[in-house]
Amino acid sequence: MTTILVTGGTGTLGRAVVGRLLAAGHDVRSLSRRPYTGAGRPRLHPYAVDLRDGSGLAPALAGVETVVLRMVKAGARLPVPAGVRLQPVDVREIAARLVELASGAPAGRVADLGGPEARSARDLVRDTLQAGGRRRVLVPLWVPGRLFGALRRGENLTLEHADGTVGYGDFLAERSGGGAKAGGAVEAGR
């Protein structure tokens, strides 16, 4: 098997990718800002690397055949942009796809992976708050500019590749132990 480096290997997505790569028989180098022992996982080799200045990166990359870059997730506490839809994908499905791609031959640009549904940012934030038993006032925020114009037009969506199978409601139910808690969002003007 190959030696694969995973940045952010101790984060939510990173742990899922690392676990699947190890299960597939790969040697894995896991990068994180802080040292991690990796005890009990013989093919897991942790490296403390600061990607801001590159310290520790050269030894971590030596002999690596494939690099899996961590994904950045947006927190639910961001202002709620008006008119923007998102297509969330379950982290386990992303991890499986990344491992499949990292384990195979170089593929260049591959097809996108989208979640099974596109939902408004407002609905996603509202449902996330409700599942966590929190109440917040949701105020629509109209963000100008080309980037948010593209988001409002749905250019971030990949509806033709809605290959994910776990809906956001299912994710929230699993995360909260089977059901959403009372609470939720209060929307401004409603």
N, C-alpha and C positions, 0 to 999 in steps of 0.2 A: 504494500500500500504506500501511499504518498505521505509526505510531511506537509501539513496544512497549517497555516497561521491564521488565527481568528482574533481580530481586534475587538476590544470590549468583551472579551470572553467570559467575564464574570457578571455581565448584565443580563437582563431578561432574555433577549434574543440570543446573546452570546452563549449563555449556558445551554440553551436548547440546541444551538448549532454544534457546540463542543460535544455535548452528549451524543448526538446523532453521528458525528464524525468518529468518535471513539467506538461506538457500537458497530460502525461500518468497518472497523479495523485500521483506521488511519492513526498515524502519530500526529498529535495536535499540539501546537504551541499557542498558548492563550495569553494575549496581551491585556494588561490592566494597569491602571495608574499605581496600584498598590500591590506589593508582593502577595502571592497566594501559594500555599504549599502544594496543593494538588495531591495530598496524601491519599493513598488507596487507589489511585488511577495511574497505573504504570506508564501508559503512553501519553499522558498529559504532562506537558512541560510549560509551567507558568513563567512569564517574563514580566517584570515591572518596567514599563516603557512610558515615557512622557512624549506623546505625539506632538505636543506644542513646540518642543525644541529638539526632538529626535533622540534624546538621551536613552541609551539602551536598545535602540532599534536595530543597529547593525548586527549584534550577536543574535538577536531574535530572528532576523531574516536569513541568516547564513544557512544555506542548504534547503531552504523552503521552496517547494514547487508551486504552491498555490496560496493566495492570500484572500481571505474573506473579510471584507470591510464591514464594520458594524453599521447597523441602521440607526438613524436618529429618530426618536419618537417625540411627538409633541405632547406636552402635558395638557390635562383637562382644565387647567386654571388660566389658560390664555383667553384673551377677549374673543368673543364669538363673531367671526366675520360673517356678514350678511351675504346671502346668495351663494355660498360656497358649499359644494357637495364633496364628500370624501368616500373612499371605497376601502374600508379597513380590511386587513388580511390577518388572520390568526398567526401569531408568532411561530407556532409549531409548523404551520404550512410553509412559512417563509424559510424556516430552518431546513425543512425537508428539501425544498427547492434549491437552496444554496448548497447543501451537501451533495445533491444530485449533480449540480453544475460543477462544483469543486472536484468531485470524484471522476468526472468524465474528461474527455478530450476538450481542448480549447474550442469554444463555440462562438466567440465574437459576441455580437449583439444578439441577445435572446429575447423571446417574447416576454412581455410583461406578465405579472401575476397580480390579478385583482381579486378582491373579496367578492362574495356572492351578491352584495347589494351596495348601491350608492345611496348615501343618506346625507342630509344636510348637517353641517357642522353644529348647528343649533340643536338638532335632535340627538346627535351623538353626545354632546356635552350634557344636555338635559338627562338623558338616560344614564350616563355615567354618574352624575350627581345623585340621581334617584337610587341607583344600585348601591351607592355608598352611604345612603341615608343622610345626605347633606342637602341643604337648601341654599340657593344662591339666586340672586336676581340676574337674569340673562338679558343683556342689553345688546341688540344688534349693532354691529360696528361696520360701517361702510368704509372699506379701505380702498383708496384710489390707487391708481398705477397699473402698469402693464401686467405685472405678476398676478395681482388679484383680479384683473380683468380676465386673464386666462383661466384662473380658477373658477370664476363665475360662469365662464363659457364651458366648463367641464373638461378642459384640456388636460387635467391631471388624472382623469378617469380612464380606465381601460375596460370598458363594458364588454368589448368583444373577447376579453380574456378574463372574465369573471369566474376563474377556475377554483377559487377558494370555496370551501364548503361550510365553514363555521361563520354564521351570522354574528353581528355585533351583540344582539340580544342574547344569543346563546353563550357568547364569551362572557358577558356580564353575569349571567345566571351561574355559570360555572365558577367564576371568580368570587362571587358573593355567597357561594355555598348552596345554590339551587334556586334562589329567588331574590328579587329586588326588595330592598328595604323601603319602608315608608319614608317620605321626604320628597326631595326633588327640587326642581327649579321653579322659580317664579319669574315669568317673563314680563319684562317692562311693557306696559301698555296693554296688558291682558288681564 
